[in-house]
Amino acid sequence: MMDVSAEPGSPELQIFKDWRTQRYHAPSDDVHQPVDLEAAARYEEIVRRLLVDAANTTAPARWKPDSFFPRYAEDNEDN
């Protein structure tokens, strides 16, 4: 799983870890939590750009050499 988070050892990383441990999928995980809308908008723009770039590329998708996913591909000889 890819984890998008703060710099290792930063106060922001500790805030994220505390939130994930104490609130994520817990009774306190509700719509009244504070949200940094500017950070959320920047993150969504990064994801949007990645998706658009991937959709518009003419190069075929390739697995990284050390990936375990090719074993699940239909045609794993080319992956």
PDB file with SEQRES, HELIX, SHEET and CRYST1 records, atoms N, CA, C and O in Angstrom:
SEQRES   1 A   79  MET MET ASP VAL SER ALA GLU PRO GLY SER PRO GLU LEU          
SEQRES   2 A   79  GLN ILE PHE LYS ASP TRP ARG THR GLN ARG TYR HIS ALA          
SEQRES   3 A   79  PRO SER ASP ASP VAL HIS GLN PRO VAL ASP LEU GLU ALA          
SEQRES   4 A   79  ALA ALA ARG TYR GLU GLU ILE VAL ARG ARG LEU LEU VAL          
SEQRES   5 A   79  ASP ALA ALA ASN THR THR ALA PRO ALA ARG TRP LYS PRO          
SEQRES   6 A   79  ASP SER PHE PHE PRO ARG TYR ALA GLU ASP ASN GLU ASP          
SEQRES   7 A   79  ASN                                                          
HELIX    1 AA1 PRO A   11  GLN A   22  1                                  12    
HELIX    2 AA2 LEU A   37  ASN A   56  1                                  20    
HELIX    3 AA3 PHE A   69  TYR A   72  5                                   4    
CRYST1    1.000    1.000    1.000  90.00  90.00  90.00 P 1           1          
ATOM      1  N   MET A   1       0.840  -1.177   0.000  1.00  0.00           N  
ATOM      2  CA  MET A   1       0.000   0.000   0.000  1.00  0.00           C  
ATOM      3  C   MET A   1       0.879   1.232   0.000  1.00  0.00           C  
ATOM      4  O   MET A   1       1.867   1.302   0.731  1.00  0.00           O  
ATOM      5  N   MET A   2       0.522   2.187  -0.809  1.00  0.00           N  
ATOM      6  CA  MET A   2       1.258   3.435  -0.834  1.00  0.00           C  
ATOM      7  C   MET A   2       0.759   4.332   0.282  1.00  0.00           C  
ATOM      8  O   MET A   2      -0.446   4.509   0.462  1.00  0.00           O  
ATOM      9  N   ASP A   3       1.686   4.889   1.021  1.00  0.00           N  
ATOM     10  CA  ASP A   3       1.317   5.764   2.119  1.00  0.00           C  
ATOM     11  C   ASP A   3       1.811   7.160   1.799  1.00  0.00           C  
ATOM     12  O   ASP A   3       3.017   7.385   1.703  1.00  0.00           O  
ATOM     13  N   VAL A   4       0.897   8.096   1.633  1.00  0.00           N  
ATOM     14  CA  VAL A   4       1.253   9.483   1.396  1.00  0.00           C  
ATOM     15  C   VAL A   4       1.167  10.162   2.748  1.00  0.00           C  
ATOM     16  O   VAL A   4       0.106  10.211   3.371  1.00  0.00           O  
ATOM     17  N   SER A   5       2.290  10.680   3.188  1.00  0.00           N  
ATOM     18  CA  SER A   5       2.314  11.210   4.538  1.00  0.00           C  
ATOM     19  C   SER A   5       3.348  12.314   4.656  1.00  0.00           C  
ATOM     20  O   SER A   5       3.920  12.758   3.661  1.00  0.00           O  
ATOM     21  N   ALA A   6       3.580  12.748   5.880  1.00  0.00           N  
ATOM     22  CA  ALA A   6       4.525  13.818   6.174  1.00  0.00           C  
ATOM     23  C   ALA A   6       5.951  13.278   6.240  1.00  0.00           C  
ATOM     24  O   ALA A   6       6.176  12.069   6.172  1.00  0.00           O  
ATOM     25  N   GLU A   7       6.900  14.186   6.372  1.00  0.00           N  
ATOM     26  CA  GLU A   7       8.306  13.827   6.472  1.00  0.00           C  
ATOM     27  C   GLU A   7       8.549  12.960   7.707  1.00  0.00           C  
ATOM     28  O   GLU A   7       7.970  13.218   8.762  1.00  0.00           O  
ATOM     29  N   PRO A   8       9.388  11.947   7.592  1.00  0.00           N  
ATOM     30  CA  PRO A   8       9.706  11.108   8.751  1.00  0.00           C  
ATOM     31  C   PRO A   8      10.221  11.949   9.924  1.00  0.00           C  
ATOM     32  O   PRO A   8      11.061  12.832   9.750  1.00  0.00           O  
ATOM     33  N   GLY A   9       9.705  11.660  11.108  1.00  0.00           N  
ATOM     34  CA  GLY A   9      10.130  12.348  12.318  1.00  0.00           C  
ATOM     35  C   GLY A   9       9.523  13.723  12.542  1.00  0.00           C  
ATOM     36  O   GLY A   9       9.830  14.379  13.537  1.00  0.00           O  
ATOM     37  N   SER A  10       8.659  14.173  11.624  1.00  0.00           N  
ATOM     38  CA  SER A  10       8.077  15.515  11.751  1.00  0.00           C  
ATOM     39  C   SER A  10       6.866  15.511  12.685  1.00  0.00           C  
ATOM     40  O   SER A  10       6.250  14.467  12.895  1.00  0.00           O  
ATOM     41  N   PRO A  11       6.521  16.681  13.247  1.00  0.00           N  
ATOM     42  CA  PRO A  11       5.307  16.772  14.070  1.00  0.00           C  
ATOM     43  C   PRO A  11       4.056  16.396  13.273  1.00  0.00           C  
ATOM     44  O   PRO A  11       3.115  15.821  13.821  1.00  0.00           O  
ATOM     45  N   GLU A  12       4.050  16.723  11.983  1.00  0.00           N  
ATOM     46  CA  GLU A  12       2.897  16.394  11.140  1.00  0.00           C  
ATOM     47  C   GLU A  12       2.706  14.887  11.013  1.00  0.00           C  
ATOM     48  O   GLU A  12       1.577  14.396  10.969  1.00  0.00           O  
ATOM     49  N   LEU A  13       3.822  14.156  10.955  1.00  0.00           N  
ATOM     50  CA  LEU A  13       3.716  12.706  10.868  1.00  0.00           C  
ATOM     51  C   LEU A  13       3.113  12.147  12.152  1.00  0.00           C  
ATOM     52  O   LEU A  13       2.309  11.215  12.102  1.00  0.00           O  
ATOM     53  N   GLN A  14       3.488  12.701  13.295  1.00  0.00           N  
ATOM     54  CA  GLN A  14       2.920  12.236  14.562  1.00  0.00           C  
ATOM     55  C   GLN A  14       1.424  12.531  14.626  1.00  0.00           C  
ATOM     56  O   GLN A  14       0.652  11.707  15.118  1.00  0.00           O  
ATOM     57  N   ILE A  15       1.008  13.696  14.135  1.00  0.00           N  
ATOM     58  CA  ILE A  15      -0.422  14.034  14.087  1.00  0.00           C  
ATOM     59  C   ILE A  15      -1.158  13.007  13.230  1.00  0.00           C  
ATOM     60  O   ILE A  15      -2.223  12.522  13.612  1.00  0.00           O  
ATOM     61  N   PHE A  16      -0.583  12.676  12.060  1.00  0.00           N  
ATOM     62  CA  PHE A  16      -1.201  11.695  11.170  1.00  0.00           C  
ATOM     63  C   PHE A  16      -1.296  10.319  11.844  1.00  0.00           C  
ATOM     64  O   PHE A  16      -2.334   9.659  11.785  1.00  0.00           O  
ATOM     65  N   LYS A  17      -0.208   9.903  12.478  1.00  0.00           N  
ATOM     66  CA  LYS A  17      -0.216   8.593  13.151  1.00  0.00           C  
ATOM     67  C   LYS A  17      -1.250   8.558  14.263  1.00  0.00           C  
ATOM     68  O   LYS A  17      -1.963   7.567  14.420  1.00  0.00           O  
ATOM     69  N   ASP A  18      -1.336   9.639  15.039  1.00  0.00           N  
ATOM     70  CA  ASP A  18      -2.336   9.707  16.110  1.00  0.00           C  
ATOM     71  C   ASP A  18      -3.747   9.634  15.536  1.00  0.00           C  
ATOM     72  O   ASP A  18      -4.601   8.926  16.069  1.00  0.00           O  
ATOM     73  N   TRP A  19      -3.993  10.364  14.449  1.00  0.00           N  
ATOM     74  CA  TRP A  19      -5.318  10.345  13.832  1.00  0.00           C  
ATOM     75  C   TRP A  19      -5.662   8.937  13.336  1.00  0.00           C  
ATOM     76  O   TRP A  19      -6.757   8.428  13.574  1.00  0.00           O  
ATOM     77  N   ARG A  20      -4.696   8.323  12.638  1.00  0.00           N  
ATOM     78  CA  ARG A  20      -4.961   6.989  12.092  1.00  0.00           C  
ATOM     79  C   ARG A  20      -5.202   5.972  13.196  1.00  0.00           C  
ATOM     80  O   ARG A  20      -6.045   5.087  13.048  1.00  0.00           O  
ATOM     81  N   THR A  21      -4.483   6.083  14.284  1.00  0.00           N  
ATOM     82  CA  THR A  21      -4.612   5.137  15.383  1.00  0.00           C  
ATOM     83  C   THR A  21      -5.873   5.376  16.209  1.00  0.00           C  
ATOM     84  O   THR A  21      -6.545   4.422  16.601  1.00  0.00           O  
ATOM     85  N   GLN A  22      -6.199   6.638  16.476  1.00  0.00           N  
ATOM     86  CA  GLN A  22      -7.270   6.954  17.418  1.00  0.00           C  
ATOM     87  C   GLN A  22      -8.610   7.286  16.776  1.00  0.00           C  
ATOM     88  O   GLN A  22      -9.650   7.150  17.420  1.00  0.00           O  
ATOM     89  N   ARG A  23      -8.605   7.723  15.506  1.00  0.00           N  
ATOM     90  CA  ARG A  23      -9.867   8.176  14.920  1.00  0.00           C  
ATOM     91  C   ARG A  23     -10.294   7.420  13.670  1.00  0.00           C  
ATOM     92  O   ARG A  23     -11.491   7.224  13.459  1.00  0.00           O  
ATOM     93  N   TYR A  24      -9.354   6.990  12.839  1.00  0.00           N  
ATOM     94  CA  TYR A  24      -9.696   6.374  11.562  1.00  0.00           C  
ATOM     95  C   TYR A  24     -10.537   5.121  11.789  1.00  0.00           C  
ATOM     96  O   TYR A  24     -10.109   4.194  12.476  1.00  0.00           O  
ATOM     97  N   HIS A  25     -11.724   5.098  11.214  1.00  0.00           N  
ATOM     98  CA  HIS A  25     -12.685   4.000  11.358  1.00  0.00           C  
ATOM     99  C   HIS A  25     -13.012   3.714  12.820  1.00  0.00           C  
ATOM    100  O   HIS A  25     -13.186   2.562  13.219  1.00  0.00           O  
ATOM    101  N   ALA A  26     -13.089   4.764  13.595  1.00  0.00           N  
ATOM    102  CA  ALA A  26     -13.471   4.665  15.006  1.00  0.00           C  
ATOM    103  C   ALA A  26     -14.731   5.504  15.201  1.00  0.00           C  
ATOM    104  O   ALA A  26     -15.084   6.286  14.318  1.00  0.00           O  
ATOM    105  N   PRO A  27     -15.414   5.362  16.333  1.00  0.00           N  
ATOM    106  CA  PRO A  27     -16.617   6.186  16.557  1.00  0.00           C  
ATOM    107  C   PRO A  27     -16.350   7.688  16.439  1.00  0.00           C  
ATOM    108  O   PRO A  27     -17.255   8.447  16.091  1.00  0.00           O  
ATOM    109  N   SER A  28     -15.122   8.126  16.723  1.00  0.00           N  
ATOM    110  CA  SER A  28     -14.812   9.553  16.627  1.00  0.00           C  
ATOM    111  C   SER A  28     -14.496   9.994  15.199  1.00  0.00           C  
ATOM    112  O   SER A  28     -14.240  11.176  14.968  1.00  0.00           O  
ATOM    113  N   ASP A  29     -14.509   9.079  14.246  1.00  0.00           N  
ATOM    114  CA  ASP A  29     -14.243   9.376  12.840  1.00  0.00           C  
ATOM    115  C   ASP A  29     -15.539   9.893  12.222  1.00  0.00           C  
ATOM    116  O   ASP A  29     -16.342   9.121  11.697  1.00  0.00           O  
ATOM    117  N   ASP A  30     -15.731  11.212  12.291  1.00  0.00           N  
ATOM    118  CA  ASP A  30     -16.979  11.788  11.803  1.00  0.00           C  
ATOM    119  C   ASP A  30     -16.703  13.058  10.987  1.00  0.00           C  
ATOM    120  O   ASP A  30     -15.554  13.468  10.821  1.00  0.00           O  
ATOM    121  N   VAL A  31     -17.763  13.658  10.491  1.00  0.00           N  
ATOM    122  CA  VAL A  31     -17.627  14.818   9.616  1.00  0.00           C  
ATOM    123  C   VAL A  31     -17.231  16.091  10.355  1.00  0.00           C  
ATOM    124  O   VAL A  31     -17.017  17.124   9.720  1.00  0.00           O  
ATOM    125  N   HIS A  32     -17.128  16.042  11.664  1.00  0.00           N  
ATOM    126  CA  HIS A  32     -16.773  17.231  12.437  1.00  0.00           C  
ATOM    127  C   HIS A  32     -15.267  17.353  12.686  1.00  0.00           C  
ATOM    128  O   HIS A  32     -14.829  18.275  13.374  1.00  0.00           O  
ATOM    129  N   GLN A  33     -14.481  16.443  12.139  1.00  0.00           N  
ATOM    130  CA  GLN A  33     -13.033  16.524  12.283  1.00  0.00           C  
ATOM    131  C   GLN A  33     -12.505  17.685  11.448  1.00  0.00           C  
ATOM    132  O   GLN A  33     -13.063  17.999  10.397  1.00  0.00           O  
ATOM    133  N   PRO A  34     -11.429  18.327  11.913  1.00  0.00           N  
ATOM    134  CA  PRO A  34     -10.854  19.398  11.108  1.00  0.00           C  
ATOM    135  C   PRO A  34     -10.232  18.847   9.830  1.00  0.00           C  
ATOM    136  O   PRO A  34      -9.634  17.771   9.831  1.00  0.00           O  
ATOM    137  N   VAL A  35     -10.379  19.591   8.750  1.00  0.00           N  
ATOM    138  CA  VAL A  35      -9.837  19.193   7.458  1.00  0.00           C  
ATOM    139  C   VAL A  35      -9.078  20.379   6.876  1.00  0.00           C  
ATOM    140  O   VAL A  35      -9.598  21.494   6.845  1.00  0.00           O  
ATOM    141  N   ASP A  36      -7.863  20.145   6.421  1.00  0.00           N  
ATOM    142  CA  ASP A  36      -7.079  21.166   5.748  1.00  0.00           C  
ATOM    143  C   ASP A  36      -7.480  21.124   4.275  1.00  0.00           C  
ATOM    144  O   ASP A  36      -6.943  20.342   3.491  1.00  0.00           O  
ATOM    145  N   LEU A  37      -8.430  21.977   3.921  1.00  0.00           N  
ATOM    146  CA  LEU A  37      -8.986  21.946   2.567  1.00  0.00           C  
ATOM    147  C   LEU A  37      -7.954  22.327   1.511  1.00  0.00           C  
ATOM    148  O   LEU A  37      -8.002  21.817   0.392  1.00  0.00           O  
ATOM    149  N   GLU A  38      -7.031  23.210   1.848  1.00  0.00           N  
ATOM    150  CA  GLU A  38      -5.988  23.585   0.894  1.00  0.00           C  
ATOM    151  C   GLU A  38      -5.076  22.398   0.596  1.00  0.00           C  
ATOM    152  O   GLU A  38      -4.731  22.154  -0.560  1.00  0.00           O  
ATOM    153  N   ALA A  39      -4.689  21.664   1.628  1.00  0.00           N  
ATOM    154  CA  ALA A  39      -3.845  20.479   1.429  1.00  0.00           C  
ATOM    155  C   ALA A  39      -4.615  19.412   0.652  1.00  0.00           C  
ATOM    156  O   ALA A  39      -4.049  18.746  -0.215  1.00  0.00           O  
ATOM    157  N   ALA A  40      -5.900  19.249   0.958  1.00  0.00           N  
ATOM    158  CA  ALA A  40      -6.716  18.263   0.243  1.00  0.00           C  
ATOM    159  C   ALA A  40      -6.816  18.623  -1.241  1.00  0.00           C  
ATOM    160  O   ALA A  40      -6.751  17.746  -2.103  1.00  0.00           O  
ATOM    161  N   ALA A  41      -6.973  19.901  -1.530  1.00  0.00           N  
ATOM    162  CA  ALA A  41      -7.073  20.343  -2.928  1.00  0.00           C  
ATOM    163  C   ALA A  41      -5.754  20.109  -3.662  1.00  0.00           C  
ATOM    164  O   ALA A  41      -5.761  19.689  -4.819  1.00  0.00           O  
ATOM    165  N   ARG A  42      -4.618  20.377  -3.004  1.00  0.00           N  
ATOM    166  CA  ARG A  42      -3.315  20.129  -3.638  1.00  0.00           C  
ATOM    167  C   ARG A  42      -3.136  18.642  -3.913  1.00  0.00           C  
ATOM    168  O   ARG A  42      -2.684  18.259  -4.992  1.00  0.00           O  
ATOM    169  N   TYR A  43      -3.488  17.807  -2.947  1.00  0.00           N  
ATOM    170  CA  TYR A  43      -3.368  16.353  -3.120  1.00  0.00           C  
ATOM    171  C   TYR A  43      -4.232  15.881  -4.285  1.00  0.00           C  
ATOM    172  O   TYR A  43      -3.771  15.101  -5.118  1.00  0.00           O  
ATOM    173  N   GLU A  44      -5.461  16.336  -4.353  1.00  0.00           N  
ATOM    174  CA  GLU A  44      -6.361  15.932  -5.430  1.00  0.00           C  
ATOM    175  C   GLU A  44      -5.841  16.385  -6.789  1.00  0.00           C  
ATOM    176  O   GLU A  44      -6.025  15.680  -7.781  1.00  0.00           O  
ATOM    177  N   GLU A  45      -5.201  17.543  -6.854  1.00  0.00           N  
ATOM    178  CA  GLU A  45      -4.634  18.013  -8.122  1.00  0.00           C  
ATOM    179  C   GLU A  45      -3.474  17.125  -8.548  1.00  0.00           C  
ATOM    180  O   GLU A  45      -3.334  16.821  -9.733  1.00  0.00           O  
ATOM    181  N   ILE A  46      -2.642  16.705  -7.603  1.00  0.00           N  
ATOM    182  CA  ILE A  46      -1.541  15.793  -7.923  1.00  0.00           C  
ATOM    183  C   ILE A  46      -2.094  14.481  -8.474  1.00  0.00           C  
ATOM    184  O   ILE A  46      -1.610  13.984  -9.491  1.00  0.00           O  
ATOM    185  N   VAL A  47      -3.094  13.924  -7.817  1.00  0.00           N  
ATOM    186  CA  VAL A  47      -3.689  12.665  -8.265  1.00  0.00           C  
ATOM    187  C   VAL A  47      -4.341  12.841  -9.636  1.00  0.00           C  
ATOM    188  O   VAL A  47      -4.212  11.978 -10.504  1.00  0.00           O  
ATOM    189  N   ARG A  48      -5.035  13.952  -9.826  1.00  0.00           N  
ATOM    190  CA  ARG A  48      -5.679  14.209 -11.124  1.00  0.00           C  
ATOM    191  C   ARG A  48      -4.635  14.272 -12.239  1.00  0.00           C  
ATOM    192  O   ARG A  48      -4.825  13.682 -13.303  1.00  0.00           O  
ATOM    193  N   ARG A  49      -3.528  14.988 -11.996  1.00  0.00           N  
ATOM    194  CA  ARG A  49      -2.480  15.095 -13.017  1.00  0.00           C  
ATOM    195  C   ARG A  49      -1.890  13.723 -13.341  1.00  0.00           C  
ATOM    196  O   ARG A  49      -1.667  13.401 -14.508  1.00  0.00           O  
ATOM    197  N   LEU A  50      -1.640  12.924 -12.316  1.00  0.00           N  
ATOM    198  CA  LEU A  50      -1.107  11.581 -12.558  1.00  0.00           C  
ATOM    199  C   LEU A  50      -2.060  10.746 -13.409  1.00  0.00           C  
ATOM    200  O   LEU A  50      -1.633  10.058 -14.336  1.00  0.00           O  
ATOM    201  N   LEU A  51      -3.344  10.810 -13.091  1.00  0.00           N  
ATOM    202  CA  LEU A  51      -4.333  10.033 -13.846  1.00  0.00           C  
ATOM    203  C   LEU A  51      -4.448  10.509 -15.282  1.00  0.00           C  
ATOM    204  O   LEU A  51      -4.518   9.693 -16.200  1.00  0.00           O  
ATOM    205  N   VAL A  52      -4.469  11.818 -15.490  1.00  0.00           N  
ATOM    206  CA  VAL A  52      -4.568  12.355 -16.849  1.00  0.00           C  
ATOM    207  C   VAL A  52      -3.320  11.989 -17.647  1.00  0.00           C  
ATOM    208  O   VAL A  52      -3.418  11.566 -18.799  1.00  0.00           O  
ATOM    209  N   ASP A  53      -2.141  12.151 -17.033  1.00  0.00           N  
ATOM    210  CA  ASP A  53      -0.906  11.778 -17.729  1.00  0.00           C  
ATOM    211  C   ASP A  53      -0.891  10.293 -18.085  1.00  0.00           C  
ATOM    212  O   ASP A  53      -0.499   9.923 -19.192  1.00  0.00           O  
ATOM    213  N   ALA A  54      -1.311   9.455 -17.164  1.00  0.00           N  
ATOM    214  CA  ALA A  54      -1.341   8.014 -17.433  1.00  0.00           C  
ATOM    215  C   ALA A  54      -2.339   7.684 -18.536  1.00  0.00           C  
ATOM    216  O   ALA A  54      -2.067   6.841 -19.390  1.00  0.00           O  
ATOM    217  N   ALA A  55      -3.485   8.343 -18.520  1.00  0.00           N  
ATOM    218  CA  ALA A  55      -4.508   8.079 -19.529  1.00  0.00           C  
ATOM    219  C   ALA A  55      -4.078   8.550 -20.914  1.00  0.00           C  
ATOM    220  O   ALA A  55      -4.462   7.952 -21.920  1.00  0.00           O  
ATOM    221  N   ASN A  56      -3.295   9.602 -20.970  1.00  0.00           N  
ATOM    222  CA  ASN A  56      -2.920  10.183 -22.258  1.00  0.00           C  
ATOM    223  C   ASN A  56      -1.595   9.672 -22.811  1.00  0.00           C  
ATOM    224  O   ASN A  56      -1.228  10.041 -23.927  1.00  0.00           O  
ATOM    225  N   THR A  57      -0.880   8.858 -22.091  1.00  0.00           N  
ATOM    226  CA  THR A  57       0.404   8.369 -22.600  1.00  0.00           C  
ATOM    227  C   THR A  57       0.178   7.312 -23.674  1.00  0.00           C  
ATOM    228  O   THR A  57      -0.798   6.563 -23.639  1.00  0.00           O  
ATOM    229  N   THR A  58       1.099   7.270 -24.622  1.00  0.00           N  
ATOM    230  CA  THR A  58       0.997   6.249 -25.670  1.00  0.00           C  
ATOM    231  C   THR A  58       1.854   5.036 -25.340  1.00  0.00           C  
ATOM    232  O   THR A  58       1.726   3.989 -25.975  1.00  0.00           O  
ATOM    233  N   ALA A  59       2.723   5.174 -24.355  1.00  0.00           N  
ATOM    234  CA  ALA A  59       3.585   4.049 -23.964  1.00  0.00           C  
ATOM    235  C   ALA A  59       2.767   3.021 -23.184  1.00  0.00           C  
ATOM    236  O   ALA A  59       1.933   3.393 -22.359  1.00  0.00           O  
ATOM    237  N   PRO A  60       2.997   1.752 -23.433  1.00  0.00           N  
ATOM    238  CA  PRO A  60       2.260   0.736 -22.678  1.00  0.00           C  
ATOM    239  C   PRO A  60       2.724   0.707 -21.216  1.00  0.00           C  
ATOM    240  O   PRO A  60       3.876   1.007 -20.901  1.00  0.00           O  
ATOM    241  N   ALA A  61       1.819   0.348 -20.370  1.00  0.00           N  
ATOM    242  CA  ALA A  61       2.156   0.217 -18.948  1.00  0.00           C  
ATOM    243  C   ALA A  61       3.112  -0.962 -18.775  1.00  0.00           C  
ATOM    244  O   ALA A  61       2.968  -1.987 -19.442  1.00  0.00           O  
ATOM    245  N   ARG A  62       4.080  -0.814 -17.885  1.00  0.00           N  
ATOM    246  CA  ARG A  62       5.064  -1.868 -17.636  1.00  0.00           C  
ATOM    247  C   ARG A  62       5.180  -2.096 -16.135  1.00  0.00           C  
ATOM    248  O   ARG A  62       5.072  -1.155 -15.350  1.00  0.00           O  
ATOM    249  N   TRP A  63       5.395  -3.324 -15.744  1.00  0.00           N  
ATOM    250  CA  TRP A  63       5.643  -3.649 -14.343  1.00  0.00           C  
ATOM    251  C   TRP A  63       7.095  -3.344 -14.020  1.00  0.00           C  
ATOM    252  O   TRP A  63       7.963  -3.475 -14.883  1.00  0.00           O  
ATOM    253  N   LYS A  64       7.367  -2.943 -12.796  1.00  0.00           N  
ATOM    254  CA  LYS A  64       8.746  -2.804 -12.349  1.00  0.00           C  
ATOM    255  C   LYS A  64       9.356  -4.198 -12.297  1.00  0.00           C  
ATOM    256  O   LYS A  64       8.646  -5.167 -12.025  1.00  0.00           O  
ATOM    257  N   PRO A  65      10.648  -4.321 -12.550  1.00  0.00           N  
ATOM    258  CA  PRO A  65      11.288  -5.646 -12.588  1.00  0.00           C  
ATOM    259  C   PRO A  65      11.125  -6.454 -11.300  1.00  0.00           C  
ATOM    260  O   PRO A  65      11.059  -7.682 -11.348  1.00  0.00           O  
ATOM    261  N   ASP A  66      11.060  -5.784 -10.158  1.00  0.00           N  
ATOM    262  CA  ASP A  66      10.958  -6.518  -8.900  1.00  0.00           C  
ATOM    263  C   ASP A  66       9.522  -6.632  -8.370  1.00  0.00           C  
ATOM    264  O   ASP A  66       9.317  -7.058  -7.233  1.00  0.00           O  
ATOM    265  N   SER A  67       8.540  -6.259  -9.177  1.00  0.00           N  
ATOM    266  CA  SER A  67       7.142  -6.328  -8.752  1.00  0.00           C  
ATOM    267  C   SER A  67       6.643  -7.771  -8.729  1.00  0.00           C  
ATOM    268  O   SER A  67       7.017  -8.582  -9.576  1.00  0.00           O  
ATOM    269  N   PHE A  68       5.798  -8.076  -7.754  1.00  0.00           N  
ATOM    270  CA  PHE A  68       5.205  -9.419  -7.712  1.00  0.00           C  
ATOM    271  C   PHE A  68       3.887  -9.475  -8.482  1.00  0.00           C  
ATOM    272  O   PHE A  68       3.317 -10.557  -8.621  1.00  0.00           O  
ATOM    273  N   PHE A  69       3.383  -8.343  -8.987  1.00  0.00           N  
ATOM    274  CA  PHE A  69       2.099  -8.315  -9.676  1.00  0.00           C  
ATOM    275  C   PHE A  69       2.070  -9.011 -11.037  1.00  0.00           C  
ATOM    276  O   PHE A  69       1.007  -9.505 -11.413  1.00  0.00           O  
ATOM    277  N   PRO A  70       3.168  -9.083 -11.803  1.00  0.00           N  
ATOM    278  CA  PRO A  70       3.076  -9.725 -13.125  1.00  0.00           C  
ATOM    279  C   PRO A  70       2.531 -11.144 -13.074  1.00  0.00           C  
ATOM    280  O   PRO A  70       1.922 -11.597 -14.043  1.00  0.00           O  
ATOM    281  N   ARG A  71       2.729 -11.849 -11.987  1.00  0.00           N  
ATOM    282  CA  ARG A  71       2.206 -13.223 -11.913  1.00  0.00           C  
ATOM    283  C   ARG A  71       0.682 -13.268 -12.040  1.00  0.00           C  
ATOM    284  O   ARG A  71       0.112 -14.315 -12.350  1.00  0.00           O  
ATOM    285  N   TYR A  72       0.020 -12.125 -11.797  1.00  0.00           N  
ATOM    286  CA  TYR A  72      -1.439 -12.065 -11.886  1.00  0.00           C  
ATOM    287  C   TYR A  72      -1.921 -11.561 -13.248  1.00  0.00           C  
ATOM    288  O   TYR A  72      -3.120 -11.578 -13.525  1.00  0.00           O  
ATOM    289  N   ALA A  73      -1.005 -11.118 -14.086  1.00  0.00           N  
ATOM    290  CA  ALA A  73      -1.380 -10.590 -15.404  1.00  0.00           C  
ATOM    291  C   ALA A  73      -1.731 -11.745 -16.335  1.00  0.00           C  
ATOM    292  O   ALA A  73      -1.179 -12.840 -16.218  1.00  0.00           O  
ATOM    293  N   GLU A  74      -2.647 -11.493 -17.255  1.00  0.00           N  
ATOM    294  CA  GLU A  74      -3.062 -12.519 -18.214  1.00  0.00           C  
ATOM    295  C   GLU A  74      -1.897 -12.922 -19.112  1.00  0.00           C  
ATOM    296  O   GLU A  74      -1.698 -14.107 -19.383  1.00  0.00           O  
ATOM    297  N   ASP A  75      -1.132 -11.943 -19.571  1.00  0.00           N  
ATOM    298  CA  ASP A  75       0.005 -12.197 -20.462  1.00  0.00           C  
ATOM    299  C   ASP A  75       1.271 -11.784 -19.739  1.00  0.00           C  
ATOM    300  O   ASP A  75       1.809 -10.711 -20.013  1.00  0.00           O  
ATOM    301  N   ASN A  76       1.760 -12.599 -18.830  1.00  0.00           N  
ATOM    302  CA  ASN A  76       2.879 -12.179 -18.015  1.00  0.00           C  
ATOM    303  C   ASN A  76       4.236 -12.387 -18.713  1.00  0.00           C  
ATOM    304  O   ASN A  76       5.267 -12.070 -18.121  1.00  0.00           O  
ATOM    305  N   GLU A  77       4.267 -12.894 -19.916  1.00  0.00           N  
ATOM    306  CA  GLU A  77       5.541 -13.023 -20.631  1.00  0.00           C  
ATOM    307  C   GLU A  77       6.053 -11.674 -21.101  1.00  0.00           C  
ATOM    308  O   GLU A  77       7.263 -11.484 -21.232  1.00  0.00           O  
ATOM    309  N   ASP A  78       5.144 -10.725 -21.360  1.00  0.00           N  
ATOM    310  CA  ASP A  78       5.543  -9.392 -21.814  1.00  0.00           C  
ATOM    311  C   ASP A  78       5.707  -8.429 -20.657  1.00  0.00           C  
ATOM    312  O   ASP A  78       6.100  -7.282 -20.873  1.00  0.00           O  
ATOM    313  N   ASN A  79       5.427  -8.844 -19.460  1.00  0.00           N  
ATOM    314  CA  ASN A  79       5.470  -7.922 -18.316  1.00  0.00           C  
ATOM    315  C   ASN A  79       6.752  -8.058 -17.590  1.00  0.00           C  
ATOM    316  O   ASN A  79       6.976  -7.366 -16.598  1.00  0.00           O  
TER     317      ASN A  79                                                      
END                                                                             
